[in-house]
Amino acid sequence: MHTATRPTQVIAARPYTYASDIWSLGCVLYEMAARRTAFESVGLPQLMFKIIRTAYEPLPMVFSRPFQQLVCVWVLAAAHHSDGTTVGQS
């Protein structure tokens, strides 16, 4: 079983930025709240795909909508660049 431990920039061999730190913080908050990792797979290629596509289960509904949105925005932080492209695009 593989879990996300590297920011999307590192996986895609792009320069590390502050967005990577925000993404990592979002993942930590997600794990603390949900008690599971945001991104998990049986193989590294599938894990990379999930991270790039930000495919993760939503947080439990016991958390406030603002908190859920905050975590979502932070998990999306490193996956999307200011030019509108995602990490997986050339």
C-alpha positions as CSV (number, residue, x, y, z in Angstrom):
1,M,0.0,0.0,0.0
2,H,1.4,3.4,-1.0
3,T,0.4,6.7,0.7
4,A,1.2,10.2,-0.3
5,T,4.4,11.5,1.3
6,R,5.7,13.8,-1.5
7,P,4.2,17.0,-2.9
8,T,3.0,17.0,-6.4
9,Q,5.9,19.1,-7.6
10,V,8.4,16.6,-6.4
11,I,6.5,13.7,-8.0
12,A,6.3,15.6,-11.3
13,A,10.0,16.7,-11.1
14,R,9.1,20.4,-10.9
15,P,10.7,23.0,-8.6
16,Y,9.6,22.8,-5.0
17,T,7.5,25.9,-4.0
18,Y,5.5,27.2,-1.0
19,A,2.4,25.5,-2.6
20,S,4.1,22.2,-1.7
21,D,4.2,23.2,2.0
22,I,0.5,24.2,1.8
23,W,-0.4,20.9,0.1
24,S,1.5,19.0,2.8
25,L,-0.3,20.9,5.6
26,G,-3.6,20.2,3.9
27,C,-2.8,16.5,3.8
28,V,-1.8,16.5,7.5
29,L,-5.0,18.3,8.5
30,Y,-7.0,15.8,6.4
31,E,-5.3,12.9,8.1
32,M,-5.8,14.3,11.6
33,A,-9.5,14.9,10.9
34,A,-10.4,11.8,8.9
35,R,-8.0,9.4,10.6
36,R,-6.9,8.1,7.3
37,T,-4.6,9.3,4.5
38,A,-6.0,11.5,1.7
39,F,-4.3,9.6,-1.0
40,E,-3.7,5.8,-0.9
41,S,-3.2,3.2,-3.6
42,V,-1.6,-0.2,-4.2
43,G,1.0,1.2,-6.7
44,L,3.0,4.3,-7.2
45,P,1.5,5.2,-10.6
46,Q,-2.0,5.0,-9.2
47,L,-1.0,7.1,-6.3
48,M,0.5,9.8,-8.6
49,F,-2.7,9.8,-10.6
50,K,-4.8,10.3,-7.5
51,I,-2.6,13.1,-6.3
52,I,-2.6,14.9,-9.6
53,R,-6.4,14.5,-10.0
54,T,-6.9,15.3,-6.3
55,A,-9.0,12.2,-6.0
56,Y,-9.7,11.7,-2.3
57,E,-12.7,10.9,-0.1
58,P,-14.4,14.0,1.4
59,L,-14.0,14.7,5.1
60,P,-16.7,13.4,7.4
61,M,-19.7,15.7,7.6
62,V,-19.1,16.2,11.4
63,F,-16.6,18.9,10.4
64,S,-17.8,22.4,9.5
65,R,-18.2,23.4,5.9
66,P,-15.5,26.2,6.3
67,F,-13.0,23.6,7.7
68,Q,-13.8,21.2,4.9
69,Q,-13.3,23.9,2.3
70,L,-10.0,25.0,3.9
71,V,-8.6,21.5,3.7
72,C,-9.8,21.1,0.1
73,V,-8.2,24.4,-1.0
74,W,-4.9,23.4,0.7
75,V,-4.9,19.9,-0.8
76,L,-5.5,21.5,-4.2
77,A,-2.8,24.2,-3.7
78,A,0.1,22.3,-5.2
79,A,-1.9,20.4,-7.8
80,H,-2.9,23.5,-9.7
81,H,-0.6,26.2,-10.9
82,S,-1.3,29.9,-11.4
83,D,-1.3,29.4,-15.1
84,G,-4.3,27.1,-14.8
85,T,-2.5,23.9,-15.7
86,T,-2.2,20.9,-13.4
87,V,1.0,19.1,-12.4
88,G,0.3,16.3,-14.9
89,Q,0.1,18.7,-17.9
90,S,3.2,19.6,-19.9
